Amino acid sequence: MVGYEFYVRDPRKGYQLAGVLPERRRNAKRITKESVLNWGKKYFGNHQNLNEMFFVEVEINGESIRAL
């Protein structure tokens, strides 16, 4: 399963992992960089500087997460 790790910049600690979300959309045409970032901002919006958020596409299986 494909998912996304979201990172947010902390001024003191550098980039910190905000969380991981699995991709569940079946229509690949709907998956864009902007839609993924908006989804991350919706769930991890408690961080102060959302303009410095980015994501990494990962593969999620039952036991581990691996960057693609």
GUKE-886787 format. One record per residue: residue number from 1; x, y, z of N, C-alpha, C in turn. Coordinates in steps of 0.2 Angstrom, whole numbers, plus 5000, padded with zeros to 4 digits. Last residue first. Layout:
site i: NUM&n_east: X&n_north: Y&n_up: Z&ca_east: X&ca_north: Y&ca_up: Z&c_east: X&c_north: Y&c_up: Z
...
END
This chain:
site i: 68&n_east: 5049&n_north: 5026&n_up: 4993&ca_east: 5049&ca_north: 5024&ca_up: 4986&c_east: 5054&c_north: 5028&c_up: 4982
site i: 67&n_east: 5053&n_north: 5020&n_up: 5010&ca_east: 5053&ca_north: 5025&ca_up: 5005&c_east: 5053&c_north: 5023&c_up: 4998
site i: 66&n_east: 5043&n_north: 5009&n_up: 5019&ca_east: 5049&ca_north: 5010&ca_up: 5015&c_east: 5048&c_north: 5015&c_up: 5010
site i: 65&n_east: 5038&n_north: 5002&n_up: 5035&ca_east: 5037&ca_north: 5008&ca_up: 5030&c_east: 5044&c_north: 5009&c_up: 5026
site i: 64&n_east: 5032&n_north: 4986&n_up: 5041&ca_east: 5037&ca_north: 4991&ca_up: 5040&c_east: 5035&c_north: 4997&c_up: 5035
site i: 63&n_east: 5022&n_north: 4977&n_up: 5042&ca_east: 5027&ca_north: 4977&ca_up: 5047&c_east: 5032&c_north: 4983&c_up: 5046
site i: 62&n_east: 5012&n_north: 4977&n_up: 5032&ca_east: 5010&ca_north: 4976&ca_up: 5039&c_east: 5016&c_north: 4977&c_up: 5044
site i: 61&n_east: 5018&n_north: 4991&n_up: 5022&ca_east: 5015&ca_north: 4984&ca_up: 5023&c_east: 5014&c_north: 4983&c_up: 5030
site i: 60&n_east: 5019&n_north: 5005&n_up: 5012&ca_east: 5017&ca_north: 5003&ca_up: 5019&c_east: 5015&c_north: 4996&c_up: 5018
site i: 59&n_east: 5030&n_north: 5015&n_up: 5004&ca_east: 5027&ca_north: 5009&ca_up: 5004&c_east: 5025&c_north: 5007&c_up: 5011
site i: 58&n_east: 5029&n_north: 5033&n_up: 5002&ca_east: 5032&ca_north: 5027&ca_up: 5005&c_east: 5028&c_north: 5021&c_up: 5004
site i: 57&n_east: 5034&n_north: 5050&n_up: 4998&ca_east: 5029&ca_north: 5044&ca_up: 4996&c_east: 5033&c_north: 5038&c_up: 4999
site i: 56&n_east: 5035&n_north: 5063&n_up: 5009&ca_east: 5039&ca_north: 5058&ca_up: 5005&c_east: 5034&c_north: 5052&c_up: 5004
site i: 55&n_east: 5031&n_north: 5080&n_up: 5010&ca_east: 5029&ca_north: 5073&ca_up: 5011&c_east: 5034&c_north: 5069&c_up: 5007
site i: 54&n_east: 5032&n_north: 5096&n_up: 5020&ca_east: 5033&ca_north: 5092&ca_up: 5014&c_east: 5031&c_north: 5085&c_up: 5015
site i: 53&n_east: 5029&n_north: 5112&n_up: 5026&ca_east: 5027&ca_north: 5105&ca_up: 5026&c_east: 5029&c_north: 5102&c_up: 5019
site i: 52&n_east: 5030&n_north: 5126&n_up: 5027&ca_east: 5036&ca_north: 5122&ca_up: 5027&c_east: 5035&c_north: 5115&c_up: 5028
site i: 51&n_east: 5017&n_north: 5131&n_up: 5029&ca_east: 5021&ca_north: 5132&ca_up: 5022&c_east: 5027&c_north: 5128&c_up: 5022
site i: 50&n_east: 5014&n_north: 5129&n_up: 5042&ca_east: 5012&ca_north: 5124&ca_up: 5037&c_east: 5015&c_north: 5125&c_up: 5030
site i: 49&n_east: 5019&n_north: 5132&n_up: 5056&ca_east: 5021&ca_north: 5134&ca_up: 5050&c_east: 5020&c_north: 5128&c_up: 5044
site i: 48&n_east: 5013&n_north: 5126&n_up: 5068&ca_east: 5012&ca_north: 5133&ca_up: 5066&c_east: 5014&c_north: 5134&c_up: 5059
site i: 47&n_east: 5002&n_north: 5111&n_up: 5068&ca_east: 5009&ca_north: 5114&ca_up: 5067&c_east: 5008&c_north: 5121&c_up: 5065
site i: 46&n_east: 4989&n_north: 5106&n_up: 5066&ca_east: 4991&ca_north: 5110&ca_up: 5073&c_east: 4998&c_north: 5112&c_up: 5073
site i: 45&n_east: 4987&n_north: 5099&n_up: 5055&ca_east: 4986&ca_north: 5107&ca_up: 5054&c_east: 4988&c_north: 5110&c_up: 5061
site i: 44&n_east: 4986&n_north: 5086&n_up: 5050&ca_east: 4992&ca_north: 5088&ca_up: 5055&c_east: 4992&c_north: 5096&c_up: 5055
site i: 43&n_east: 4975&n_north: 5085&n_up: 5042&ca_east: 4976&ca_north: 5081&ca_up: 5048&c_east: 4981&c_north: 5083&c_up: 5053
site i: 42&n_east: 4976&n_north: 5096&n_up: 5033&ca_east: 4970&ca_north: 5094&ca_up: 5036&c_east: 4971&c_north: 5090&c_up: 5042
site i: 41&n_east: 4989&n_north: 5094&n_up: 5028&ca_east: 4987&ca_north: 5100&ca_up: 5032&c_east: 4981&c_north: 5099&c_up: 5036
site i: 40&n_east: 4987&n_north: 5082&n_up: 5021&ca_east: 4992&ca_north: 5082&ca_up: 5026&c_east: 4990&c_north: 5088&c_up: 5031
site i: 39&n_east: 4979&n_north: 5087&n_up: 5011&ca_east: 4976&ca_north: 5081&ca_up: 5015&c_east: 4981&c_north: 5081&c_up: 5021
site i: 38&n_east: 4987&n_north: 5096&n_up: 5004&ca_east: 4981&ca_north: 5098&ca_up: 5008&c_east: 4978&c_north: 5093&c_up: 5012
site i: 37&n_east: 4997&n_north: 5087&n_up: 4999&ca_east: 4998&ca_north: 5092&ca_up: 5004&c_east: 4992&c_north: 5095&c_up: 5008
site i: 36&n_east: 4989&n_north: 5080&n_up: 4990&ca_east: 4992&ca_north: 5076&ca_up: 4996&c_east: 4994&c_north: 5081&c_up: 5001
site i: 35&n_east: 4985&n_north: 5090&n_up: 4981&ca_east: 4980&ca_north: 5087&ca_up: 4985&c_east: 4983&c_north: 5083&c_up: 4991
site i: 34&n_east: 4998&n_north: 5094&n_up: 4976&ca_east: 4993&ca_north: 5099&ca_up: 4980&c_east: 4988&c_north: 5095&c_up: 4984
site i: 33&n_east: 5002&n_north: 5083&n_up: 4969&ca_east: 5006&ca_north: 5085&ca_up: 4975&c_east: 5002&c_north: 5090&c_up: 4979
site i: 32&n_east: 4987&n_north: 5072&n_up: 4966&ca_east: 4992&ca_north: 5077&ca_up: 4964&c_east: 4996&c_north: 5079&c_up: 4970
site i: 31&n_east: 4976&n_north: 5061&n_up: 4962&ca_east: 4982&ca_north: 5061&ca_up: 4966&c_east: 4987&c_north: 5066&c_up: 4963
site i: 30&n_east: 4967&n_north: 5059&n_up: 4952&ca_east: 4965&ca_north: 5064&ca_up: 4958&c_east: 4971&c_north: 5065&c_up: 4962
site i: 29&n_east: 4971&n_north: 5049&n_up: 4944&ca_east: 4971&ca_north: 5056&ca_up: 4941&c_east: 4970&c_north: 5061&c_up: 4947
site i: 28&n_east: 4970&n_north: 5037&n_up: 4951&ca_east: 4976&ca_north: 5040&ca_up: 4951&c_east: 4976&c_north: 5047&c_up: 4948
site i: 27&n_east: 4957&n_north: 5032&n_up: 4960&ca_east: 4958&ca_north: 5036&ca_up: 4954&c_east: 4964&c_north: 5040&c_up: 4954
site i: 26&n_east: 4957&n_north: 5027&n_up: 4973&ca_east: 4958&ca_north: 5023&ca_up: 4968&c_east: 4959&c_north: 5026&c_up: 4961
site i: 25&n_east: 4964&n_north: 5033&n_up: 4988&ca_east: 4960&ca_north: 5035&ca_up: 4982&c_east: 4962&c_north: 5029&c_up: 4977
site i: 24&n_east: 4972&n_north: 5030&n_up: 4999&ca_east: 4966&ca_north: 5026&ca_up: 4998&c_east: 4962&c_north: 5027&c_up: 4992
site i: 23&n_east: 4987&n_north: 5031&n_up: 5006&ca_east: 4983&ca_north: 5033&ca_up: 5001&c_east: 4978&c_north: 5028&c_up: 4999
site i: 22&n_east: 4989&n_north: 5034&n_up: 5024&ca_east: 4989&ca_north: 5029&ca_up: 5018&c_east: 4985&c_north: 5032&c_up: 5013
site i: 21&n_east: 5000&n_north: 5045&n_up: 5032&ca_east: 4994&ca_north: 5044&ca_up: 5030&c_east: 4994&c_north: 5039&c_up: 5024
site i: 20&n_east: 5010&n_north: 5049&n_up: 5047&ca_east: 5009&ca_north: 5045&ca_up: 5040&c_east: 5002&c_north: 5044&c_up: 5039
site i: 19&n_east: 5017&n_north: 5064&n_up: 5054&ca_east: 5013&ca_north: 5058&ca_up: 5054&c_east: 5013&c_north: 5055&c_up: 5047
site i: 18&n_east: 5028&n_north: 5073&n_up: 5056&ca_east: 5021&ca_north: 5075&ca_up: 5059&c_east: 5017&c_north: 5068&c_up: 5059
site i: 17&n_east: 5045&n_north: 5073&n_up: 5059&ca_east: 5039&ca_north: 5069&ca_up: 5057&c_east: 5033&c_north: 5071&c_up: 5060
site i: 16&n_east: 5053&n_north: 5088&n_up: 5057&ca_east: 5051&ca_north: 5083&ca_up: 5062&c_east: 5045&c_north: 5079&c_up: 5058
site i: 15&n_east: 5068&n_north: 5097&n_up: 5053&ca_east: 5062&ca_north: 5094&ca_up: 5051&c_east: 5060&c_north: 5088&c_up: 5055
site i: 14&n_east: 5074&n_north: 5107&n_up: 5068&ca_east: 5074&ca_north: 5105&ca_up: 5061&c_east: 5067&c_north: 5101&c_up: 5059
site i: 13&n_east: 5072&n_north: 5111&n_up: 5081&ca_east: 5074&ca_north: 5104&ca_up: 5080&c_east: 5075&c_north: 5102&c_up: 5072
site i: 12&n_east: 5069&n_north: 5125&n_up: 5080&ca_east: 5074&ca_north: 5123&ca_up: 5085&c_east: 5077&c_north: 5116&c_up: 5083
site i: 11&n_east: 5059&n_north: 5126&n_up: 5070&ca_east: 5064&ca_north: 5131&ca_up: 5070&c_east: 5070&c_north: 5128&c_up: 5075
site i: 10&n_east: 5053&n_north: 5112&n_up: 5062&ca_east: 5053&ca_north: 5115&ca_up: 5068&c_east: 5059&c_north: 5120&c_up: 5069
site i: 9&n_east: 5044&n_north: 5108&n_up: 5047&ca_east: 5050&ca_north: 5111&ca_up: 5050&c_east: 5049&c_north: 5114&c_up: 5057
site i: 8&n_east: 5036&n_north: 5093&n_up: 5045&ca_east: 5036&ca_north: 5100&ca_up: 5046&c_east: 5042&c_north: 5102&c_up: 5049
site i: 7&n_east: 5032&n_north: 5079&n_up: 5035&ca_east: 5037&ca_north: 5082&ca_up: 5039&c_east: 5035&c_north: 5090&c_up: 5039
site i: 6&n_east: 5023&n_north: 5064&n_up: 5032&ca_east: 5023&ca_north: 5071&ca_up: 5032&c_east: 5028&c_north: 5074&c_up: 5037
site i: 5&n_east: 5023&n_north: 5050&n_up: 5021&ca_east: 5026&ca_north: 5053&ca_up: 5028&c_east: 5026&c_north: 5061&c_up: 5027
site i: 4&n_east: 5010&n_north: 5041&n_up: 5013&ca_east: 5014&ca_north: 5047&ca_up: 5013&c_east: 5017&c_north: 5049&c_up: 5021
site i: 3&n_east: 5008&n_north: 5026&n_up: 5004&ca_east: 5006&ca_north: 5031&ca_up: 5009&c_east: 5011&c_north: 5037&c_up: 5009
site i: 2&n_east: 5003&n_north: 5011&n_up: 4996&ca_east: 5006&ca_north: 5017&ca_up: 4996&c_east: 5004&c_north: 5022&c_up: 5001
site i: 1&n_east: 5004&n_north: 4994&n_up: 5000&ca_east: 5000&ca_north: 5000&ca_up: 5000&c_east: 5005&c_north: 5006&c_up: 5000
END
